[in-house]
Amino acid sequence: MITKDNKSEAIAALARDGKDVGSPEVQISILTKRIAEVTDHVKTHKHDFMAKRGLLQMVGKRKKLLKYLEKTDFELYKSTVAKLGLRK
């Protein structure tokens, strides 16, 4: 589970202004933090299939958001991928 501090840190990293919590780049940042935490959990608990399923769902959602961001604003997409250190 992502902590409040980690979530606010993820929001602050890519927010457009102080109240921005719903833009695609912020959602991608939050999902990336959650994916990292669940990945560590799945590595230690190999038979937690519900966590694996949730992880795959989060990865799919992040992929869709990245695809949307790539279509709408390519420069913002490139900067978001670079800041988060994602492969693309």
N, CA, C and O atoms as a GROMACS GRO file, in nm:
protein
  352
    1MET      N    1   0.084  -0.118   0.000
    1MET     CA    2   0.000   0.000   0.000
    1MET      C    3   0.089   0.124   0.000
    1MET      O    4   0.183   0.134   0.079
    2ILE      N    5   0.059   0.216  -0.087
    2ILE     CA    6   0.139   0.337  -0.098
    2ILE      C    7   0.106   0.430   0.020
    2ILE      O    8  -0.011   0.451   0.052
    3THR      N    9   0.209   0.484   0.083
    3THR     CA   10   0.188   0.572   0.196
    3THR      C   11   0.151   0.712   0.149
    3THR      O   12   0.171   0.747   0.033
    4LYS      N   13   0.099   0.789   0.240
    4LYS     CA   14   0.057   0.926   0.208
    4LYS      C   15   0.177   1.010   0.166
    4LYS      O   16   0.167   1.092   0.075
    5ASP      N   17   0.291   0.990   0.231
    5ASP     CA   18   0.412   1.065   0.198
    5ASP      C   19   0.462   1.030   0.058
    5ASP      O   20   0.499   1.119  -0.019
    6ASN      N   21   0.462   0.900   0.025
    6ASN     CA   22   0.507   0.858  -0.108
    6ASN      C   23   0.415   0.912  -0.217
    6ASN      O   24   0.461   0.952  -0.324
    7LYS      N   25   0.284   0.912  -0.189
    7LYS     CA   26   0.189   0.961  -0.287
    7LYS      C   27   0.205   1.111  -0.308
    7LYS      O   28   0.203   1.158  -0.422
    8SER      N   29   0.221   1.187  -0.200
    8SER     CA   30   0.238   1.331  -0.215
    8SER      C   31   0.371   1.364  -0.284
    8SER      O   32   0.380   1.463  -0.357
    9GLU      N   33   0.472   1.282  -0.261
    9GLU     CA   34   0.600   1.299  -0.329
    9GLU      C   35   0.586   1.274  -0.479
    9GLU      O   36   0.644   1.346  -0.561
   10ALA      N   37   0.509   1.171  -0.515
   10ALA     CA   38   0.486   1.139  -0.656
   10ALA      C   39   0.406   1.250  -0.724
   10ALA      O   40   0.432   1.283  -0.839
   11ILE      N   41   0.310   1.306  -0.653
   11ILE     CA   42   0.228   1.414  -0.708
   11ILE      C   43   0.313   1.538  -0.729
   11ILE      O   44   0.304   1.603  -0.833
   12ALA      N   45   0.395   1.572  -0.630
   12ALA     CA   46   0.476   1.693  -0.638
   12ALA      C   47   0.580   1.686  -0.750
   12ALA      O   48   0.620   1.789  -0.804
   13ALA      N   49   0.623   1.566  -0.784
   13ALA     CA   50   0.727   1.551  -0.886
   13ALA      C   51   0.681   1.597  -1.023
   13ALA      O   52   0.761   1.652  -1.100
   14LEU      N   53   0.553   1.576  -1.057
   14LEU     CA   54   0.508   1.606  -1.193
   14LEU      C   55   0.383   1.693  -1.200
   14LEU      O   56   0.325   1.708  -1.307
   15ALA      N   57   0.341   1.751  -1.088
   15ALA     CA   58   0.218   1.833  -1.088
   15ALA      C   59   0.238   1.961  -1.167
   15ALA      O   60   0.345   2.022  -1.164
   16ARG      N   61   0.132   2.001  -1.236
   16ARG     CA   62   0.137   2.126  -1.313
   16ARG      C   63   0.126   2.248  -1.223
   16ARG      O   64   0.190   2.350  -1.248
   17ASP      N   65   0.044   2.237  -1.118
   17ASP     CA   66   0.034   2.343  -1.018
   17ASP      C   67   0.009   2.278  -0.882
   17ASP      O   68   0.017   2.156  -0.869
   18GLY      N   69  -0.021   2.358  -0.781
   18GLY     CA   70  -0.034   2.306  -0.645
   18GLY      C   71  -0.150   2.212  -0.622
   18GLY      O   72  -0.142   2.125  -0.535
   19LYS      N   73  -0.257   2.228  -0.698
   19LYS     CA   74  -0.376   2.147  -0.676
   19LYS      C   75  -0.392   2.035  -0.778
   19LYS      O   76  -0.495   1.967  -0.779
   20ASP      N   77  -0.295   2.014  -0.863
   20ASP     CA   78  -0.305   1.914  -0.970
   20ASP      C   79  -0.283   1.774  -0.915
   20ASP      O   80  -0.173   1.740  -0.870
   21VAL      N   81  -0.389   1.693  -0.919
   21VAL     CA   82  -0.377   1.553  -0.877
   21VAL      C   83  -0.434   1.457  -0.981
   21VAL      O   84  -0.427   1.336  -0.962
   22GLY      N   85  -0.490   1.508  -1.090
   22GLY     CA   86  -0.558   1.420  -1.183
   22GLY      C   87  -0.504   1.421  -1.324
   22GLY      O   88  -0.557   1.349  -1.409
   23SER      N   89  -0.402   1.499  -1.351
   23SER     CA   90  -0.349   1.502  -1.487
   23SER      C   91  -0.282   1.368  -1.517
   23SER      O   92  -0.238   1.298  -1.425
   24PRO      N   93  -0.273   1.331  -1.645
   24PRO     CA   94  -0.218   1.200  -1.680
   24PRO      C   95  -0.078   1.176  -1.626
   24PRO      O   96  -0.047   1.067  -1.580
   25GLU      N   97   0.007   1.278  -1.631
   25GLU     CA   98   0.145   1.257  -1.584
   25GLU      C   99   0.150   1.231  -1.434
   25GLU      O  100   0.235   1.155  -1.387
   26VAL      N  101   0.060   1.294  -1.357
   26VAL     CA  102   0.055   1.269  -1.213
   26VAL      C  103   0.002   1.128  -1.186
   26VAL      O  104   0.054   1.057  -1.100
   27GLN      N  105  -0.101   1.087  -1.260
   27GLN     CA  106  -0.154   0.952  -1.244
   27GLN      C  107  -0.048   0.848  -1.277
   27GLN      O  108  -0.039   0.745  -1.210
   28ILE      N  109   0.031   0.874  -1.380
   28ILE     CA  110   0.138   0.781  -1.419
   28ILE      C  111   0.242   0.774  -1.308
   28ILE      O  112   0.293   0.666  -1.278
   29SER      N  113   0.275   0.887  -1.248
   29SER     CA  114   0.373   0.891  -1.140
   29SER      C  115   0.326   0.810  -1.019
   29SER      O  116   0.403   0.734  -0.960
   30ILE      N  117   0.200   0.828  -0.982
   30ILE     CA  118   0.144   0.753  -0.868
   30ILE      C  119   0.143   0.604  -0.898
   30ILE      O  120   0.180   0.523  -0.813
   31LEU      N  121   0.100   0.568  -1.018
   31LEU     CA  122   0.098   0.425  -1.055
   31LEU      C  123   0.238   0.366  -1.054
   31LEU      O  124   0.256   0.250  -1.016
   32THR      N  125   0.337   0.443  -1.096
   32THR     CA  126   0.474   0.393  -1.097
   32THR      C  127   0.521   0.362  -0.956
   32THR      O  128   0.587   0.260  -0.933
   33LYS      N  129   0.488   0.449  -0.860
   33LYS     CA  130   0.524   0.423  -0.720
   33LYS      C  131   0.455   0.297  -0.669
   33LYS      O  132   0.517   0.213  -0.603
   34ARG      N  133   0.325   0.283  -0.699
   34ARG     CA  134   0.250   0.166  -0.654
   34ARG      C  135   0.303   0.039  -0.718
   34ARG      O  136   0.313  -0.065  -0.652
   35ILE      N  137   0.337   0.046  -0.846
   35ILE     CA  138   0.390  -0.071  -0.916
   35ILE      C  139   0.522  -0.116  -0.854
   35ILE      O  140   0.546  -0.236  -0.840
   36ALA      N  141   0.606  -0.021  -0.816
   36ALA     CA  142   0.734  -0.056  -0.753
   36ALA      C  143   0.712  -0.127  -0.620
   36ALA      O  144   0.780  -0.224  -0.589
   37GLU      N  145   0.616  -0.079  -0.542
   37GLU     CA  146   0.590  -0.143  -0.412
   37GLU      C  147   0.532  -0.283  -0.428
   37GLU      O  148   0.573  -0.376  -0.359
   38VAL      N  149   0.436  -0.298  -0.520
   38VAL     CA  150   0.373  -0.429  -0.540
   38VAL      C  151   0.473  -0.527  -0.602
   38VAL      O  152   0.468  -0.646  -0.574
   39THR      N  153   0.563  -0.477  -0.685
   39THR     CA  154   0.665  -0.564  -0.745
   39THR      C  155   0.754  -0.623  -0.636
   39THR      O  156   0.786  -0.742  -0.640
   40ASP      N  157   0.795  -0.540  -0.539
   40ASP     CA  158   0.875  -0.592  -0.428
   40ASP      C  159   0.798  -0.697  -0.349
   40ASP      O  160   0.855  -0.798  -0.308
   41HIS      N  161   0.669  -0.673  -0.327
   41HIS     CA  162   0.586  -0.769  -0.254
   41HIS      C  163   0.577  -0.902  -0.330
   41HIS      O  164   0.589  -1.009  -0.270
   42VAL      N  165   0.556  -0.894  -0.460
   42VAL     CA  166   0.540  -1.016  -0.540
   42VAL      C  167   0.670  -1.094  -0.548
   42VAL      O  168   0.668  -1.217  -0.559
   43LYS      N  169   0.783  -1.025  -0.542
   43LYS     CA  170   0.911  -1.095  -0.545
   43LYS      C  171   0.930  -1.182  -0.420
   43LYS      O  172   0.987  -1.290  -0.428
   44THR      N  173   0.881  -1.135  -0.306
   44THR     CA  174   0.897  -1.212  -0.183
   44THR      C  175   0.784  -1.313  -0.164
   44THR      O  176   0.806  -1.417  -0.102
   45HIS      N  177   0.664  -1.284  -0.215
   45HIS     CA  178   0.549  -1.373  -0.200
   45HIS      C  179   0.506  -1.421  -0.339
   45HIS      O  180   0.413  -1.367  -0.399
   46LYS      N  181   0.575  -1.521  -0.388
   46LYS     CA  182   0.557  -1.567  -0.525
   46LYS      C  183   0.418  -1.626  -0.552
   46LYS      O  184   0.373  -1.627  -0.666
   47HIS      N  185   0.351  -1.674  -0.450
   47HIS     CA  186   0.222  -1.739  -0.470
   47HIS      C  187   0.103  -1.646  -0.441
   47HIS      O  188  -0.010  -1.692  -0.431
   48ASP      N  189   0.128  -1.518  -0.428
   48ASP     CA  190   0.021  -1.421  -0.408
   48ASP      C  191  -0.033  -1.381  -0.545
   48ASP      O  192   0.008  -1.280  -0.603
   49PHE      N  193  -0.124  -1.461  -0.596
   49PHE     CA  194  -0.172  -1.442  -0.732
   49PHE      C  195  -0.263  -1.320  -0.745
   49PHE      O  196  -0.270  -1.260  -0.853
   50MET      N  197  -0.332  -1.281  -0.639
   50MET     CA  198  -0.415  -1.162  -0.645
   50MET      C  199  -0.328  -1.037  -0.657
   50MET      O  200  -0.364  -0.942  -0.727
   51ALA      N  201  -0.215  -1.037  -0.591
   51ALA     CA  202  -0.123  -0.924  -0.603
   51ALA      C  203  -0.065  -0.918  -0.744
   51ALA      O  204  -0.048  -0.810  -0.800
   52LYS      N  205  -0.035  -1.035  -0.801
   52LYS     CA  206   0.015  -1.039  -0.939
   52LYS      C  207  -0.088  -0.985  -1.036
   52LYS      O  208  -0.055  -0.912  -1.130
   53ARG      N  209  -0.215  -1.022  -1.013
   53ARG     CA  210  -0.323  -0.974  -1.100
   53ARG      C  211  -0.338  -0.823  -1.088
   53ARG      O  212  -0.354  -0.754  -1.189
   54GLY      N  213  -0.334  -0.772  -0.966
   54GLY     CA  214  -0.343  -0.628  -0.945
   54GLY      C  215  -0.225  -0.555  -1.008
   54GLY      O  216  -0.241  -0.446  -1.063
   55LEU      N  217  -0.108  -0.616  -1.000
   55LEU     CA  218   0.010  -0.558  -1.061
   55LEU      C  219  -0.006  -0.547  -1.212
   55LEU      O  220   0.026  -0.444  -1.271
   56LEU      N  221  -0.055  -0.653  -1.274
   56LEU     CA  222  -0.077  -0.651  -1.419
   56LEU      C  223  -0.181  -0.546  -1.458
   56LEU      O  224  -0.168  -0.481  -1.562
   57GLN      N  225  -0.284  -0.530  -1.375
   57GLN     CA  226  -0.385  -0.428  -1.403
   57GLN      C  227  -0.326  -0.288  -1.395
   57GLN      O  228  -0.355  -0.204  -1.479
   58MET      N  229  -0.243  -0.265  -1.294
   58MET     CA  230  -0.180  -0.133  -1.280
   58MET      C  231  -0.086  -0.104  -1.396
   58MET      O  232  -0.082   0.008  -1.447
   59VAL      N  233  -0.010  -0.204  -1.439
   59VAL     CA  234   0.081  -0.186  -1.552
   59VAL      C  235   0.002  -0.155  -1.678
   59VAL      O  236   0.042  -0.070  -1.758
   60GLY      N  237  -0.110  -0.224  -1.697
   60GLY     CA  238  -0.195  -0.198  -1.813
   60GLY      C  239  -0.254  -0.058  -1.811
   60GLY      O  240  -0.259   0.009  -1.914
   61LYS      N  241  -0.297  -0.013  -1.695
   61LYS     CA  242  -0.353   0.122  -1.683
   61LYS      C  243  -0.247   0.228  -1.711
   61LYS      O  244  -0.272   0.327  -1.779
   62ARG      N  245  -0.126   0.205  -1.656
   62ARG     CA  246  -0.017   0.300  -1.682
   62ARG      C  247   0.018   0.303  -1.830
   62ARG      O  248   0.047   0.409  -1.885
   63LYS      N  249   0.015   0.187  -1.895
   63LYS     CA  250   0.045   0.179  -2.037
   63LYS      C  251  -0.057   0.260  -2.118
   63LYS      O  252  -0.020   0.331  -2.212
   64LYS      N  253  -0.185   0.247  -2.083
   64LYS     CA  254  -0.290   0.323  -2.152
   64LYS      C  255  -0.272   0.472  -2.131
   64LYS      O  256  -0.288   0.550  -2.225
   65LEU      N  257  -0.240   0.513  -2.009
   65LEU     CA  258  -0.219   0.656  -1.982
   65LEU      C  259  -0.098   0.709  -2.059
   65LEU      O  260  -0.102   0.821  -2.110
   66LEU      N  261   0.008   0.630  -2.067
   66LEU     CA  262   0.126   0.671  -2.143
   66LEU      C  263   0.094   0.684  -2.291
   66LEU      O  264   0.140   0.776  -2.358
   67LYS      N  265   0.014   0.592  -2.342
   67LYS     CA  266  -0.025   0.597  -2.482
   67LYS      C  267  -0.109   0.722  -2.510
   67LYS      O  268  -0.090   0.787  -2.613
   68TYR      N  269  -0.201   0.756  -2.420
   68TYR     CA  270  -0.282   0.876  -2.434
   68TYR      C  271  -0.195   1.001  -2.431
   68TYR      O  272  -0.212   1.091  -2.513
   69LEU      N  273  -0.102   1.004  -2.336
   69LEU     CA  274  -0.014   1.120  -2.324
   69LEU      C  275   0.075   1.134  -2.447
   69LEU      O  276   0.103   1.246  -2.491
   70GLU      N  277   0.119   1.023  -2.503
   70GLU     CA  278   0.201   1.026  -2.624
   70GLU      C  279   0.124   1.083  -2.742
   70GLU      O  280   0.180   1.158  -2.822
   71LYS      N  281  -0.005   1.048  -2.753
   71LYS     CA  282  -0.086   1.099  -2.864
   71LYS      C  283  -0.119   1.247  -2.848
   71LYS      O  284  -0.120   1.321  -2.947
   72THR      N  285  -0.144   1.292  -2.725
   72THR     CA  286  -0.192   1.430  -2.706
   72THR      C  287  -0.078   1.531  -2.696
   72THR      O  288  -0.086   1.638  -2.755
   73ASP      N  289   0.028   1.497  -2.621
   73ASP     CA  290   0.138   1.593  -2.600
   73ASP      C  291   0.270   1.516  -2.593
   73ASP      O  292   0.309   1.469  -2.487
   74PHE      N  293   0.336   1.504  -2.706
   74PHE     CA  294   0.455   1.419  -2.716
   74PHE      C  295   0.571   1.470  -2.631
   74PHE      O  296   0.644   1.391  -2.572
   75GLU      N  297   0.588   1.603  -2.624
   75GLU     CA  298   0.698   1.659  -2.544
   75GLU      C  299   0.678   1.630  -2.395
   75GLU      O  300   0.773   1.595  -2.325
   76LEU      N  301   0.556   1.644  -2.347
   76LEU     CA  302   0.525   1.612  -2.208
   76LEU      C  303   0.544   1.463  -2.182
   76LEU      O  304   0.591   1.424  -2.075
   77TYR      N  305   0.508   1.382  -2.279
   77TYR     CA  306   0.529   1.237  -2.269
   77TYR      C  307   0.677   1.205  -2.253
   77TYR      O  308   0.715   1.126  -2.166
   78LYS      N  309   0.762   1.266  -2.337
   78LYS     CA  310   0.905   1.239  -2.330
   78LYS      C  311   0.963   1.283  -2.196
   78LYS      O  312   1.046   1.212  -2.139
   79SER      N  313   0.921   1.399  -2.146
   79SER     CA  314   0.974   1.446  -2.019
   79SER      C  315   0.926   1.360  -1.902
   79SER      O  316   1.001   1.335  -1.808
   80THR      N  317   0.802   1.313  -1.910
   80THR     CA  318   0.748   1.226  -1.804
   80THR      C  319   0.823   1.094  -1.799
   80THR      O  320   0.860   1.047  -1.691
   81VAL      N  321   0.845   1.034  -1.914
   81VAL     CA  322   0.918   0.907  -1.920
   81VAL      C  323   1.061   0.924  -1.870
   81VAL      O  324   1.114   0.837  -1.802
   82ALA      N  325   1.123   1.037  -1.904
   82ALA     CA  326   1.259   1.062  -1.859
   82ALA      C  327   1.266   1.083  -1.709
   82ALA      O  328   1.355   1.029  -1.644
   83LYS      N  329   1.173   1.159  -1.653
   83LYS     CA  330   1.173   1.186  -1.508
   83LYS      C  331   1.148   1.061  -1.426
   83LYS      O  332   1.205   1.043  -1.319
   84LEU      N  333   1.062   0.973  -1.478
   84LEU     CA  334   1.027   0.852  -1.402
   84LEU      C  335   1.123   0.736  -1.431
   84LEU      O  336   1.120   0.634  -1.362
   85GLY      N  337   1.206   0.752  -1.532
   85GLY     CA  338   1.302   0.647  -1.566
   85GLY      C  339   1.237   0.524  -1.626
   85GLY      O  340   1.282   0.412  -1.601
   86LEU      N  341   1.133   0.544  -1.704
   86LEU     CA  342   1.064   0.431  -1.768
   86LEU      C  343   1.129   0.399  -1.901
   86LEU      O  344   1.187   0.486  -1.966
   87ARG      N  345   1.119   0.274  -1.940
   87ARG     CA  346   1.169   0.233  -2.070
   87ARG      C  347   1.058   0.253  -2.173
   87ARG      O  348   0.942   0.221  -2.146
   88LYS      N  349   1.092   0.306  -2.289
   88LYS     CA  350   0.994   0.319  -2.395
   88LYS      C  351   1.067   0.336  -2.525
   88LYS      O  352   1.003   0.348  -2.630
   0.00000   0.00000   0.00000
